[in-house]
Amino acid sequence: MKVWVIGRNVPTKHNRMNGSFELDQAKMLAEVNEVCFLTQAFCFGPGRNNCTPGYFYRSGIDAGVRVFSRTCPYFPGRLGIHWGAYVDAQWMVFIRRVLKETGVPDIVHVHYPAMIGNVKALSYLQGLGAKLVCTEHWSMVLLNRLDKYQRSTIQQLVKISDAFTCVGTPLAETVKLITGTKRDILVVPNMVSDLFRPTTKKSIGRPFRFVAVGRLVPMKQFDKIIKAFAMAFGDDDSTLLLVGDGQEKNSLLKLVQEVGLDGRVLFTGALSRQETAKAMAESDCLICFSEYETFGATIIEGWASGLPVIASNGLGSSAYWREGLGELVDHESLEDLVVAMHRVRSGYTRYDSMAISAYAVSTFGNDAIRKQLESIYEGL
């Protein structure tokens, strides 16, 4: 089967690995299919989202996937303006060029359709005989904070797509609300990378380590994680590792000083996925206390690494919660978080690291997600 996967970008350290989920899925599909990964970036000026001004077209091979990328100058984006005719025209130029090199695909699978889905180009591909599958991940859809063009795009794509999926049930319900559709919106969870697996090299006798991973932004509530950690373990030797970077870093560093936890709350800054996987596997418990997540990929990465997880309820991944995987808490309750941290630390021996990892791999690993997607593809 010939499959095109359309994603946000080709992931690099310069663009915060933007597009990594989509490219990972393309590589997984390439194990049994002929797969191309396409991405087109519209940007203003050099260095923004790994873009270079001017029209640049690149192609190459990555782990069996033919990767096609293109960048276009686009100053209206800085002004919050969508120049629809221009974007349509550039997508058609890109699509036609790739078609000349690869021929018509059987399946076109576009991720983040409200953000990057171009209805004209996707309809054109359907007219050539390709089946269209969309998968929505975007938090702006979950929050129903779309501009006029984005709202129109997702409404049209829900109508014309051959299958429409979301990574979590709350997101699927919001898509139904936004579009008013009566059709089935399928739920296919995020896939966990093979990078995230348990390690047997944890230091013997080192202090218990909690870890939290993500952008240092308000919705992730790292400030509350620090406060809860101070309340729960202010007098012992436990540590808290914060993996990521973002706008709140300076205020969080100041908070650590205020609660007297210098040397016990550690900041790594932005890490590569390989480095993140290592840091997670060498920790003891993952915390995800976000106000909202369309899915919560760090949760399944923690499980795959063999860690019990403390997570706020209502996230897309909470539908997959099972006994023995950790603790679910109210994202508004600092007290709940403190209690959960105590419960995990004091009862740590009841968690089976290998069983937690096995559950994550069997539910979110390559084989599990490929089986779900191929079932969708074959049913079109």
For each residue, the residues with C-beta under 8 A, 3 or more apart:
1: 33 34 106 107 377
2: 33 34 35 36 102 103 104 105 106 107
3: 26 29 33 34 35 36 105 106 107 108 109 377
4: 35 36 37 38 98 102 105 107 108 109 125 130
5: 22 23 25 26 29 35 36 37 38 65 109 110 111
6: 22 37 38 39 108 109 110 111 116 117
7: 19 21 22 23 26 37 38 39 111 112 116
8: 18 19 22 39 111 112 115 116
9: 15 18 19 39 41 49 50 69
10: 19 23 37 39 50 67 69
11: 15 17 18 19 20 23
12: 15 17 50
13: 16 17 270 272
14: 47 50
15: 9 11 12 18 19 49 50
16: 13 215 270
17: 11 12 13 20 272 273
18: 8 9 11 15 49 50
19: 7 8 9 10 11 15 22 23 39
20: 11 17 23 24 273
21: 7 24 25 111 137 190 191 297
22: 5 6 7 8 19 25 26 37 39 111 112
23: 5 7 10 11 19 20 26 27 37 62 65 67
24: 20 21 27 28 191 193
25: 5 21 22 28 29 111 191 369 373
26: 3 5 7 22 23 29 30 35 36 37 65
27: 23 24 30 31 35 62 63 64 65
28: 24 25 31 191 366 369 370
29: 3 5 25 26 32 33 35 370 373
30: 26 27 33 34 35 63 64 65
31: 27 28 64 366 370
32: 29 370 374
33: 1 2 3 29 30
34: 1 2 3 30
35: 2 3 4 5 26 27 29 30 64 65 66
36: 2 3 4 5 26 65 66 67 68 98 102 105
37: 4 5 6 7 10 22 23 26 62 65 66 67 68
38: 4 5 6 7 68 69 94 95 98
39: 6 7 8 9 10 19 22 68 69 70
40: 69 70 71 72 90 91 94 116
41: 9 49 50 51 69 70 71 72
42: 71 72 73 74 77 87 90
43: 48 49 51 53 71 72 73 74 77
44: 48 53 73 74 75 77 78
45: 48 51 53
46: 51 52 53
47: 14 50 51
48: 43 44 45 51
49: 9 15 18 41 43
50: 9 10 12 14 15 18 41 47
51: 41 43 45 46 47 48 71
52: 46 56 71
53: 43 44 45 46 73
54: 71 73
55: 70 71 72 73
56: 52 70 71
57: 68 69 70 94 97
58: 67 68 69 70
59: 66 67 68 69 101
60: 66 67
61: 64 65 66 67
62: 23 27 37 65 67
63: 27 30
64: 27 30 31 35 61
65: 5 23 26 27 30 35 36 37 61 62
66: 35 36 37 59 60 61 102
67: 10 23 36 37 58 59 60 61 62
68: 36 37 38 39 57 58 59 94 98 101
69: 9 10 38 39 40 41 57 58 59
70: 39 40 41 55 56 57 58 90 94
71: 40 41 42 43 51 52 54 55 56
72: 40 41 42 43 55 90
73: 42 43 44 53 54 55
74: 42 43 44 77 83 86 87
75: 44 78 79
76: 79 81 82 83 86
77: 42 43 44 74 80 81 82
78: 44 75
79: 75 76
80: 77 147
81: 76 77
82: 76 77 87 147 148 149
83: 74 76 86 87
84: 87 88 149
85: 88 89
86: 74 76 83 89 90
87: 42 74 82 83 84 90 91 118
88: 84 85 91 92 118 120 121
89: 85 86 92 93
90: 40 42 70 72 86 87 93 94
91: 40 87 88 94 95 118 120 121
92: 88 89 95 96 120 121 124
93: 89 90 96 97
94: 38 40 57 68 70 90 91 97 98 121
95: 38 91 92 98 99 121 124 125
96: 92 93 99 100
97: 57 93 94 100 101
98: 4 36 38 68 94 95 101 102
99: 95 96 102 103 104 128
100: 96 97
101: 59 68 97 98
102: 2 4 36 66 98 99 105
103: 2 99
104: 2 99 125 128 129 130
105: 2 3 4 36 102 108 125 130
106: 1 2 3 130 131 377
107: 1 2 3 4 130 131 133 377 380
108: 3 4 6 105 122 125 126 130 131 132 133
109: 3 4 5 6 133 134 135 373
110: 5 6 113 116 117 122 132 133 134 135 157
111: 5 6 7 8 21 22 25 116 134 135 136 137
112: 7 8 22 115 116 117 135 136 137 138
113: 110 116 117 134 135 136 153 154 157 161
114: 117 136 138 140 141 146 150 151 153 154 157
115: 8 112 138 140 150
116: 6 7 8 40 110 111 112 113
117: 6 110 112 113 114 122 134 153 154 157
118: 87 88 91 121 122 153
119: 122 123 153 156 157 160
120: 88 91 92 123 124
121: 88 91 92 94 95 118 124 125
122: 108 110 117 118 119 125 126 132 157 160
123: 119 120 126 127 160
124: 92 95 120 121 127 128
125: 4 95 104 105 108 121 122 128 130 132
126: 108 122 123 129 130 131 132 160 162
127: 123 124
128: 99 104 124 125
129: 104 126
130: 4 104 105 106 107 108 125 126
131: 106 107 108 126 162 163 377 380
132: 108 110 122 125 126 157 160 161 162 163
133: 107 108 109 110 161 162 163 164 165 373 376 377 380
134: 109 110 111 113 117 157 158 161 163 164 165
135: 109 110 111 112 113 165 166 167 188
136: 111 112 113 114 141 154 164 165 166 167 171 175 294
137: 21 111 112 166 167 171 190 294 295
138: 112 114 115 141 142 294
139: 142 143 292 293 294
140: 114 115 143 145 146 150
141: 114 136 138 144 146 154 171 174 175 178 294
142: 138 139 170 171 174 292 294
143: 139 140 292
144: 141 174 177 178
145: 140
146: 114 140 141 150 151 154 178
147: 80 82 150 151
148: 82 151 152
149: 82 84 152 153
150: 114 115 140 146 147 153 154
151: 114 146 147 148 154 155 178
152: 148 149 155 156
153: 113 114 117 118 119 149 150 156 157
154: 113 114 117 136 141 146 150 151 157 158 175 178 179
155: 151 152 158 159 178 179 180
156: 119 152 153 159 160
157: 110 113 114 117 119 122 132 134 153 154 160 161 164
158: 134 154 155 161 164 175 179 181 183 185
159: 155 156 179 181
160: 119 122 123 126 132 156 157
161: 113 132 133 134 157 158 164
162: 126 131 132 133 380
163: 131 132 133 134 186 376 379 380
164: 133 134 136 157 158 161 175 183 185 186
165: 133 134 135 136 185 186 187 188 376
166: 135 136 137 169 171 172 175 185 186 187 188 294
167: 135 136 137 171 187 188 189 190 294 295 316
168: 171 172 187 189 293 294 295 315 316 317 319
169: 166 172 173 187 316 319
170: 142 173 174 294 314 315 316
171: 136 137 141 142 166 167 168 174 175 294 295 316
172: 166 168 169 175 176 185 186 187
173: 169 170 176 177
174: 141 142 144 170 171 177 178
175: 136 141 154 158 164 166 171 172 178 179 181 185
176: 172 173 179 180 181 185
177: 144 173 174 180
178: 141 144 146 151 154 155 174 175
179: 154 155 158 159 175 176
180: 155 176 177
181: 158 159 175 176 185
182:
183: 158 164
184:
185: 158 164 165 166 172 175 176 181
186: 163 164 165 166 172 376
187: 165 166 167 168 169 172 319
188: 135 165 166 167 369 372 373 376
189: 167 168 295 300 316 317 320 363 364 369
190: 21 137 167 295 297 300 317 364
191: 21 24 25 28 364 365 366 369
192: 196 297 300 301 303 304 360 361 364 365
193: 24 196 273 277 301 304
194: 197 365 366
195: 273 274 277
196: 192 193 277 280 281 301 302 304 305 360
197: 194 277 281 304 305 306 357
198: 281 305 306 353 354 357
199: 202 278 281 282 305
200:
201: 282
202: 199 206 282 284
203: 206 282
204:
205:
206: 202 203 209
207: 236 237 238 239
208: 237 238 239 284 285 345 348
209: 206 238 239 240 241 282 283 284 285
210: 229 238 239 240 241 283 284 285 286 287 341
211: 240 241 242 243 279 280 283 285 286 287 302 307
212: 220 222 225 240 241 242 243 286 287 288 289
213: 243 244 276 279 280 286 288 298 301
214: 217 220 222 243 244 288 290 298
215: 16 220 244 245 246
216: 220 222 242 244 245 246 247 248 249 252
217: 214 220 246 247 248
218: 221 248
219: 290 291 292
220: 212 214 215 216 217 289 290
221: 218 224 225 289 290 291 331
222: 212 214 216 225 226 242 248 252 289
223: 226 227 248 251 252 255
224: 221 227 228 289 334 337
225: 212 221 222 228 229 240 242 287 289 337
226: 222 223 229 230 240 252 255 256 259 261 265
227: 223 224 230 231 255 259 334
228: 224 225 231 232 289 334 337 338 341
229: 210 225 226 232 233 238 240 261 265 341
230: 226 227 233 234 259 260 261
231: 227 228 234 334 338
232: 228 229 338 341 342 345
233: 229 230 236 238 341 345
234: 230 231 259 260 261
235:
236: 207 233
237: 207 208 264
238: 207 208 209 210 229 233 264 345
239: 207 208 209 210 264 265 266
240: 209 210 211 212 225 226 229 261 264 265 266
241: 209 210 211 212 266 268 279 283
242: 211 212 216 222 225 252 265 266 267 268
243: 211 212 213 214 268 271 276 279 280
244: 213 214 215 216 268 269 270 271
245: 215 216 249 269 270
246: 215 216 217 249
247: 216 217
248: 216 217 218 222 223 251 252
249: 216 245 246 252 253 267
250: 253 254
251: 223 248 254 255
252: 216 222 223 226 242 248 249 255 256 267
253: 249 250 256 257 267
254: 250 251 257 258
255: 223 226 227 251 252 258 259
256: 226 252 253 259 261 262 265
257: 253 254 260 262
258: 254 255
259: 226 227 230 234 255 256
260: 230 234 257
261: 226 229 230 234 240 256 264 265
262: 256 257 265
263: 266
264: 237 238 239 240 261
265: 226 229 239 240 242 256 261 262
266: 239 240 241 242 263
267: 242 249 252 253
268: 241 242 243 244 271 275 279
269: 244 245
270: 13 16 244 245
271: 243 244 268 275 276 279
272: 13 17 275 276
273: 17 20 193 195 276 277
274: 195 277 278
275: 268 271 272 278 279
276: 213 243 271 272 273 279 280 301
277: 193 195 196 197 273 274 280 281 301 305
278: 199 274 275 281 282
279: 211 213 241 243 268 271 275 276 282 283
280: 196 211 213 243 276 277 283 286 301 302 305 307
281: 196 197 198 199 277 278 305 306
282: 199 201 202 203 209 278 279
283: 209 210 211 241 279 280 286 305 307
284: 202 208 209 210 307 348
285: 208 209 210 211 307 308 309 310 326 341 344 345 348
286: 210 211 212 213 280 283 298 299 301 302 305 307 308 309 310 326
287: 210 211 212 225 309 310 311 337 341
288: 212 213 214 293 296 298 299 302 309 310 311 312 315
289: 212 220 221 222 224 225 228 310 311 312 329 331 337
290: 214 219 220 221 293 296 312 315 331
291: 219 221 312 331
292: 139 142 143 219 314 315 331
293: 139 168 288 290 296 315 316 317
294: 136 137 138 139 141 142 166 167 168 170 171 316
295: 137 167 168 171 189 190 315 316 317
296: 288 290 293 299 300 311 315 316 317 318
297: 21 190 192 300 301 317
298: 213 214 286 288 301 302
299: 286 288 296 302 303 309 311 315 317
300: 189 190 192 296 297 303 304 317 320 360 363 364
301: 192 193 196 213 276 277 280 286 297 298 304 305
302: 196 211 280 286 288 298 299 305 307 309
303: 192 299 300 306 307 309 325 356 357 359 360
304: 192 193 196 197 300 301 357 360 361 364 365
305: 196 197 198 199 277 280 281 283 286 301 302 357
306: 197 198 281 303 353 354 356 357
307: 211 280 283 284 285 286 302 303 326 353 356
308: 285 286 324 325 326 327 344 348 351 356
309: 285 286 287 288 299 302 303 325 326 327
310: 285 286 287 288 289 326 327 329 337 340 341 344
311: 287 288 289 296 299 315 317 318 326 327 328 329
312: 288 289 290 291 315 328 329 330 331
313: 318 328 329 330 331
314: 170 292 318 331
315: 168 170 288 290 292 293 295 296 299 311 312 318
316: 167 168 169 170 171 189 293 294 295 296 319
317: 168 189 190 293 295 296 297 299 300 311 320 321
318: 296 311 313 314 315 321 328
319: 168 169 187 316
320: 189 300 317 363 364
321: 317 318 325 328
322: 325 359
323:
324: 308 350 351 352 355 356
325: 303 308 309 321 322 356 359
326: 285 286 307 308 309 310 311 344 351
327: 308 309 310 311 340 343 344
328: 311 312 313 318 321
329: 289 310 311 312 313 333 336 337 339 340
330: 312 313 333 336
331: 221 289 290 291 292 312 313 314
332:
333: 329 330 336 337
334: 224 227 228 231 337 338
335: 338 339
336: 329 330 333 339 340
337: 224 225 228 287 289 310 329 333 334 340 341
338: 228 231 232 334 335 341 342
339: 329 335 336 342 343
340: 310 327 329 336 337 343 344
341: 210 228 229 232 233 285 287 310 337 338 344 345
342: 232 338 339 345 346
343: 327 339 340 346 347
344: 285 308 310 326 327 340 341 347 348 351
345: 208 232 233 238 285 341 342 348
346: 342 343
347: 343 344 350 351
348: 208 284 285 308 344 345 351
349:
350: 324 347
351: 308 324 326 344 347 348 356
352: 324 355 356
353: 198 306 307 356 357
354: 198 306 357 358
355: 324 352 358 359
356: 303 306 307 308 324 325 351 352 353 359 360
357: 197 198 303 304 305 306 353 354 360 361
358: 354 355 361 362
359: 303 322 325 355 356 362 363
360: 192 196 300 303 304 356 357 363 364 365
361: 192 304 357 358 364 365 368
362: 358 359 365 368
363: 189 300 320 359 360 368
364: 189 190 191 192 300 304 320 360 361 368 369
365: 191 192 194 304 360 361 362 368 369
366: 28 31 191 194 369 370
367: 370 371
368: 361 362 363 364 365 371 372
369: 25 28 188 189 191 364 365 366 372 373
370: 28 29 31 32 366 367 373 374
371: 367 368 374 375
372: 188 368 369 375 376
373: 25 29 109 133 188 369 370 376 377
374: 32 370 371 377 378
375: 371 372 378 379
376: 133 163 165 186 188 372 373 379 380
377: 1 3 106 107 131 133 373 374 380
378: 374 375
379: 163 375 376
380: 107 131 133 162 163 376 377
